[in-house]
Amino acid sequence: MFLESSRYARVKQTIASTQDGREVKVVTLRRLPQPEGETTVVQGHDRLDVMANRSYGDGTKFWHIADTNTELWANDLVAEAGREIEVPES
């Protein structure tokens, strides 16, 4: 159902019922990791996928950076140049 590089690739799935009685496949809640990493200063041109490509060689792993930080909206992490964010090792 999900690409191997997706944050949901290894998350347990289950069946849930909608209000109108249909059964749908859903993912269960996943625990966010507390990875080791380094503090990185956001540059004016940075995007999470570019930072992920630079760090991991794969831009689709941007969610590793998003999960390590606490913004509700991932793109807010790079909205302001000069901000310090955590970039995990993997």
DSSP file (Angstrom, degrees, kcal/mol; ACC not computed):
  #  RESIDUE AA STRUCTURE BP1 BP2  ACC     N-H-->O    O-->H-N    N-H-->O    O-->H-N    TCO  KAPPA ALPHA  PHI   PSI    X-CA   Y-CA   Z-CA
    1    1 A M              0   0    0      0, 0.0     2,-0.3     0, 0.0     8,-0.1   0.000 360.0 360.0 360.0 -34.5    0.0    0.0    0.0
    2    2 A F        -     0   0    0      7,-0.2     2,-0.0     6,-0.1     0, 0.0  -0.873 360.0-101.9-118.7 151.5    2.9    2.4    0.7
    3    3 A L    >   -     0   0    0     -2,-0.3     3,-1.8     1,-0.1     6,-0.2  -0.341  36.0-113.6 -63.2 152.2    6.3    2.8   -0.9
    4    4 A E  T 3  S+     0   0    0      1,-0.3    -1,-0.1     5,-0.1     5,-0.1   0.798 118.0  53.9 -59.3 -29.7    9.2    1.3    0.9
    5    5 A S  T 3  S+     0   0    0      4,-0.1    -1,-0.3     3,-0.1     2,-0.1   0.501  86.7 111.0 -84.4  -3.5   10.6    4.8    1.6
    6    6 A S  S X  S-     0   0    0     -3,-1.8     3,-1.4     1,-0.1     4,-0.3  -0.374  76.0-127.3 -71.7 148.4    7.3    6.0    3.2
    7    7 A R  T 3  S+     0   0    0      1,-0.2     3,-0.2     2,-0.1    -1,-0.1   0.687 112.6  51.0 -65.3 -16.5    7.2    6.7    6.9
    8    8 A Y  T >  S+     0   0    0      1,-0.2     3,-1.4    -5,-0.1    -1,-0.2   0.394  77.4 102.5-100.6   1.9    4.1    4.4    6.9
    9    9 A A  T <  S+     0   0    0     -3,-1.4    -1,-0.2     1,-0.3    -7,-0.2   0.835  93.4  29.7 -57.9 -36.2    5.8    1.4    5.1
   10   10 A R  T 3  S+     0   0    0     -4,-0.3     2,-0.4    -3,-0.2    -1,-0.3   0.218  92.3 117.3-110.7  14.0    6.3   -0.6    8.3
   11   11 A V  S <  S-     0   0    0     -3,-1.4    19,-0.1     1,-0.1    18,-0.0  -0.674  73.0-106.7 -85.7 135.5    3.4    0.7   10.4
   12   12 A K        -     0   0    0     -2,-0.4    16,-2.7    17,-0.2     2,-0.3  -0.278  34.2-148.7 -59.2 140.7    0.8   -1.9   11.3
   13   13 A Q  E     +A   27   0A   0     14,-0.2     2,-0.3    -3,-0.0    14,-0.2  -0.830  18.6 173.8-112.2 153.2   -2.5   -1.7    9.4
   14   14 A T  E     -A   26   0A   0     12,-2.9    12,-3.0    -2,-0.3     2,-0.4  -0.884  32.9-100.1-146.1 174.8   -6.0   -2.5   10.6
   15   15 A I  E     -A   25   0A   0     -2,-0.3     2,-0.3    10,-0.2    10,-0.2  -0.877  36.3-177.7-105.1 135.2   -9.6   -2.4    9.5
   16   16 A A  E     -A   24   0A   0      8,-2.8     8,-3.0    -2,-0.4     2,-0.4  -0.925  22.5-125.4-128.7 155.2  -11.9    0.4   10.8
   17   17 A S  E     -A   23   0A   0     -2,-0.3     6,-0.2     6,-0.2     2,-0.1  -0.848  20.8-140.1-102.1 135.9  -15.6    1.1   10.2
   18   18 A T    >   -     0   0    0      4,-3.0     3,-1.9    -2,-0.4    -1,-0.0  -0.340  33.8 -97.5 -83.3 172.6  -16.7    4.5    8.8
   19   19 A Q  T 3  S+     0   0    0      1,-0.3    -1,-0.1     2,-0.1    -2,-0.0   0.800 125.8  53.5 -62.2 -28.1  -19.9    6.3   10.1
   20   20 A D  T 3  S-     0   0    0      2,-0.1    -1,-0.3     1,-0.0    -3,-0.0   0.337 124.0-102.8 -91.4  10.1  -21.8    4.9    7.1
   21   21 A G  S <  S+     0   0    0     -3,-1.9    -2,-0.1     1,-0.3     2,-0.1   0.392  74.1 138.7  92.4  -3.3  -20.7    1.3    7.9
   22   22 A R        -     0   0    0     -5,-0.1    -4,-3.0     1,-0.0     2,-0.5  -0.451  49.3-130.6 -73.6 149.3  -18.0    0.8    5.3
   23   23 A E  E     +A   17   0A   0     -6,-0.2     2,-0.3    -2,-0.1    -6,-0.2  -0.879  30.1 179.3-100.1 131.8  -14.9   -1.0    6.3
   24   24 A V  E     -A   16   0A   0     -8,-3.0    -8,-2.8    -2,-0.5     2,-0.4  -0.951  30.6-115.0-131.8 150.9  -11.6    0.7    5.3
   25   25 A K  E     +A   15   0A   0     -2,-0.3     2,-0.3   -10,-0.2   -10,-0.2  -0.721  41.4 174.5 -84.6 131.9   -7.9   -0.2    5.8
   26   26 A V  E     -A   14   0A   0    -12,-3.0   -12,-2.9    -2,-0.4     2,-0.3  -0.912  30.0-116.6-133.2 159.4   -6.1    2.3    8.1
   27   27 A V  E     -A   13   0A   0     -2,-0.3   -14,-0.2   -14,-0.2     2,-0.1  -0.741  31.0-124.1 -93.5 148.2   -2.7    2.6    9.7
   28   28 A T        -     0   0    0    -16,-2.7    -1,-0.0    -2,-0.3   -17,-0.0  -0.389  43.3 -75.8 -81.5 167.0   -2.3    2.6   13.4
   29   29 A L        -     0   0    0     -2,-0.1     2,-0.4     1,-0.1   -17,-0.2  -0.340  49.9-145.0 -60.5 143.0   -0.6    5.4   15.3
   30   30 A R        -     0   0    0     -3,-0.1     2,-0.4   -19,-0.1    -1,-0.1  -0.897  11.4-120.5-114.0 145.1    3.1    5.2   15.0
   31   31 A R        -     0   0    0     -2,-0.4     0, 0.0     1,-0.0     0, 0.0  -0.664  28.6-125.1 -80.8 131.7    5.6    6.2   17.7
   32   32 A L        -     0   0    0     -2,-0.4    -1,-0.0     1,-0.1     2,-0.0  -0.607  27.6-121.9 -78.4 136.4    7.9    9.0   16.7
   33   33 A P        -     0   0    0      0, 0.0    -1,-0.1     0, 0.0     0, 0.0  -0.305   3.9-142.5 -74.7 159.8   11.6    8.1   17.0
   34   34 A Q        +     0   0    0     -2,-0.0    34,-0.1    54,-0.0    -2,-0.0  -0.636  37.8 179.8-116.1  69.3   14.1   10.0   19.1
   35   35 A P        -     0   0    0      0, 0.0     2,-0.2     0, 0.0    52,-0.0  -0.255  30.9-110.4 -76.0 158.5   17.1    9.7   16.8
   36   36 A E        +     0   0    0     52,-0.0    53,-2.6    50,-0.0    54,-0.3  -0.591  56.4 134.6 -77.9 147.0   20.5   11.1   17.2
   37   37 A G  E     -B   88   0B   0     51,-0.3     2,-0.3    -2,-0.2    49,-0.1  -0.896  46.0 -91.7-167.5-162.6   21.4   13.9   14.9
   38   38 A E  E     -B   87   0B   0     49,-2.2    49,-2.6    -2,-0.3     2,-0.3  -0.967  33.6-107.6-134.6 150.8   22.9   17.3   14.6
   39   39 A T  E     -B   86   0B   0     -2,-0.3     2,-0.4    47,-0.2    47,-0.2  -0.613  38.8-169.4 -76.2 132.2   21.6   20.8   14.7
   40   40 A T  E     -B   85   0B   0     45,-3.4    45,-2.8    -2,-0.3     2,-0.5  -0.970  19.3-130.5-126.5 139.3   21.5   22.4   11.3
   41   41 A V  E     -B   84   0B   0     -2,-0.4     2,-0.3    43,-0.2    43,-0.2  -0.783  27.5-123.9 -90.3 127.9   20.9   26.1   10.4
   42   42 A V        -     0   0    0     41,-3.2    40,-3.4    -2,-0.5     2,-0.2  -0.538  22.9-147.7 -72.3 129.8   18.3   26.6    7.7
   43   43 A Q    >   -     0   0    0     -2,-0.3     3,-1.7    38,-0.2    40,-0.0  -0.601  28.7-103.8 -92.8 160.4   19.5   28.5    4.7
   44   44 A G  T 3  S+     0   0    0      1,-0.3    37,-0.1    -2,-0.2    -1,-0.1   0.723 120.1  42.5 -58.3 -25.3   17.2   30.8    2.7
   45   45 A H  T 3  S+     0   0    0      2,-0.0    -1,-0.3     0, 0.0    33,-0.0   0.413  87.2 127.1-101.4  -0.4   16.9   28.3   -0.2
   46   46 A D    <   -     0   0    0     -3,-1.7     2,-0.3    32,-0.1     3,-0.0  -0.256  31.4-179.9 -67.7 144.5   16.5   25.1    1.9
   47   47 A R     >  -     0   0    0      1,-0.1     4,-2.5    30,-0.0     5,-0.2  -0.951  37.8-117.0-132.4 153.8   13.6   22.6    1.4
   48   48 A L  H  > S+     0   0    0     -2,-0.3     4,-2.6     1,-0.2     5,-0.2   0.885 114.8  51.2 -61.5 -39.2   13.2   19.5    3.4
   49   49 A D  H  > S+     0   0    0      2,-0.2     4,-2.1     1,-0.2    -1,-0.2   0.877 111.1  48.4 -67.4 -34.7   13.5   17.2    0.4
   50   50 A V  H  > S+     0   0    0      2,-0.2     4,-2.3     1,-0.2    -2,-0.2   0.913 112.4  48.5 -68.5 -42.8   16.8   19.0   -0.6
   51   51 A M  H  X S+     0   0    0     -4,-2.5     4,-2.3     2,-0.2    -2,-0.2   0.896 112.0  49.8 -63.5 -39.7   18.1   18.6    2.9
   52   52 A A  H  X>S+     0   0    0     -4,-2.6     4,-3.5     2,-0.2     6,-0.9   0.898 110.1  50.1 -66.0 -40.4   17.1   14.9    3.0
   53   53 A N  H  X5S+     0   0    0     -4,-2.1     4,-1.5     4,-0.2    -2,-0.2   0.907 112.3  47.7 -63.9 -40.3   18.9   14.4   -0.3
   54   54 A R  H  <5S+     0   0    0     -4,-2.3    -2,-0.2     1,-0.2    -1,-0.2   0.887 121.6  35.8 -66.2 -39.4   22.0   16.1    1.0
   55   55 A S  H  <5S+     0   0    0     -4,-2.3    -2,-0.2    -5,-0.2    -3,-0.2   0.861 136.6  15.2 -83.6 -38.1   21.9   14.1    4.2
   56   56 A Y  H  <5S-     0   0    0     -4,-3.5    -3,-0.2    -5,-0.2    -2,-0.2   0.493  93.8-116.6-118.9  -7.4   20.7   10.7    3.1
   57   57 A G  S  <<S+     0   0    0     -4,-1.5     2,-0.3    -5,-0.6    -4,-0.2   0.685  92.9  87.6  74.9  16.9   21.0   10.6   -0.7
   58   58 A D    >   -     0   0    0     -6,-0.9     3,-1.6    -9,-0.1    -2,-0.1  -0.838  58.4-163.9-152.7 106.7   17.2   10.3   -0.9
   59   59 A G  G >  S+     0   0    0     -2,-0.3     3,-1.1     1,-0.3    -7,-0.2   0.726  87.4  70.3 -65.0 -22.7   14.9   13.3   -1.0
   60   60 A T  G >  S+     0   0    0      1,-0.3     3,-0.5     2,-0.1    -1,-0.3   0.607  84.2  72.0 -72.2  -8.3   11.8   11.2   -0.2
   61   61 A K  G X>  +     0   0    0     -3,-1.6     3,-1.8     1,-0.2     4,-0.6   0.120  58.9 117.0 -91.3  22.5   13.2   10.7    3.3
   62   62 A F  H X>  +     0   0    0     -3,-1.1     4,-1.9     1,-0.3     3,-0.8   0.783  62.3  71.6 -57.0 -27.7   12.4   14.3    4.2
   63   63 A W  H <> S+     0   0    0     -3,-0.5     4,-2.8     1,-0.3    -1,-0.3   0.724  84.0  67.2 -66.3 -21.2   10.0   12.9    6.8
   64   64 A H  H <> S+     0   0    0     -3,-1.8     4,-1.1     2,-0.2    -1,-0.3   0.920 106.2  41.9 -61.7 -41.8   13.0   11.8    9.0
   65   65 A I  H <X S+     0   0    0     -3,-0.8     4,-1.0    -4,-0.6     3,-0.3   0.921 114.4  51.1 -69.8 -44.2   13.7   15.5    9.5
   66   66 A A  H >< S+     0   0    0     -4,-1.9     3,-0.7     1,-0.2    -2,-0.2   0.909 109.2  50.5 -60.2 -43.7   10.1   16.4   10.0
   67   67 A D  H 3< S+     0   0    0     -4,-2.8    -1,-0.2     1,-0.2    -2,-0.2   0.801 105.6  56.6 -66.3 -28.8    9.5   13.7   12.6
   68   68 A T  H 3< S+     0   0    0     -4,-1.1    -1,-0.2    -3,-0.3    -2,-0.2   0.734 105.3  58.7 -76.6 -22.3   12.6   14.8   14.6
   69   69 A N  S << S-     0   0    0     -4,-1.0    16,-0.1    -3,-0.7     5,-0.0  -0.547  82.3-125.8-105.6 172.2   11.3   18.3   15.0
   70   70 A T        +     0   0    0     -2,-0.2     2,-0.1     3,-0.0    -3,-0.1   0.303  59.6 124.9-108.9   9.6    8.1   19.5   16.6
   71   71 A E        -     0   0    0     -5,-0.2     3,-0.1     1,-0.1    -2,-0.1  -0.435  54.6-143.3 -68.4 142.2    6.4   21.7   13.9
   72   72 A L  S    S+     0   0    0      1,-0.2     2,-0.6    -2,-0.1    -1,-0.1   0.896  95.3  46.2 -69.7 -40.5    2.8   20.7   13.1
   73   73 A W  S >  S-     0   0    0      1,-0.1     3,-1.8    -3,-0.0     4,-0.4  -0.923  80.2-148.6-106.6 116.8    3.4   21.6    9.4
   74   74 A A  G >  S+     0   0    0     -2,-0.6     3,-1.8     1,-0.3     4,-0.3   0.835  93.9  59.7 -55.3 -39.9    6.7   20.2    8.1
   75   75 A N  G >  S+     0   0    0      1,-0.3     3,-1.0     2,-0.2    -1,-0.3   0.706  89.8  72.1 -67.5 -17.1    7.4   23.1    5.7
   76   76 A D  G X  S+     0   0    0     -3,-1.8     3,-0.8     1,-0.2     4,-0.4   0.748  83.6  72.1 -65.0 -22.0    7.3   25.5    8.6
   77   77 A L  G <  S+     0   0    0     -3,-1.8    -1,-0.2    -4,-0.4     3,-0.2   0.827 108.7  30.3 -62.1 -31.7   10.7   24.1    9.5
   78   78 A V  G <  S+     0   0    0     -3,-1.0    -1,-0.2    -4,-0.3    -2,-0.2   0.238  91.6  98.9-112.6  12.1   12.4   25.7    6.6
   79   79 A A  S <  S+     0   0    0     -3,-0.8     2,-0.5    -4,-0.2    -1,-0.1   0.775  81.7  51.2 -70.9 -26.2   10.2   28.8    6.3
   80   80 A E  S >  S-     0   0    0     -4,-0.4     3,-1.5    -3,-0.2   -38,-0.2  -0.943  82.2-133.4-122.1 116.1   12.6   31.1    8.1
   81   81 A A  T 3  S+     0   0    0     -2,-0.5   -38,-0.2     1,-0.2     3,-0.1  -0.353  91.8  32.6 -62.1 142.6   16.3   31.3    7.2
   82   82 A G  T 3  S+     0   0    0    -40,-3.4    -1,-0.2     1,-0.3   -39,-0.1   0.242  83.9 134.2  94.4 -12.3   18.6   31.1   10.2
   83   83 A R    <   -     0   0    0     -3,-1.5   -41,-3.2   -41,-0.1     2,-0.5  -0.436  52.9-131.5 -69.6 143.4   16.4   28.8   12.2
   84   84 A E  E     +B   41   0B   0    -43,-0.2     2,-0.3    -2,-0.1   -43,-0.2  -0.861  32.2 171.2 -97.7 127.9   18.1   25.8   13.8
   85   85 A I  E     -B   40   0B   0    -45,-2.8   -45,-3.4    -2,-0.5     2,-0.4  -0.897  33.8-107.9-129.9 161.8   16.5   22.4   13.3
   86   86 A E  E     -B   39   0B   0     -2,-0.3   -47,-0.2   -47,-0.2   -18,-0.2  -0.763  24.2-166.7 -92.1 133.8   17.6   18.9   14.1
   87   87 A V  E     -B   38   0B   0    -49,-2.6   -49,-2.2    -2,-0.4   -22,-0.1  -0.966  19.6-138.7-118.8 112.0   18.6   16.6   11.2
   88   88 A P  E     -B   37   0B   0      0, 0.0   -51,-0.3     0, 0.0   -23,-0.1  -0.196  18.6-114.9 -69.4 162.3   18.8   12.9   12.3
   89   89 A E              0   0    0    -53,-2.6   -52,-0.1     1,-0.2    -2,-0.0   0.824 360.0 360.0 -66.7 -32.3   21.6   10.6   11.2
   90   90 A S              0   0    0    -54,-0.3    -1,-0.2   -26,-0.1   -26,-0.1   0.363 360.0 360.0-146.8 360.0   19.2    8.4    9.3
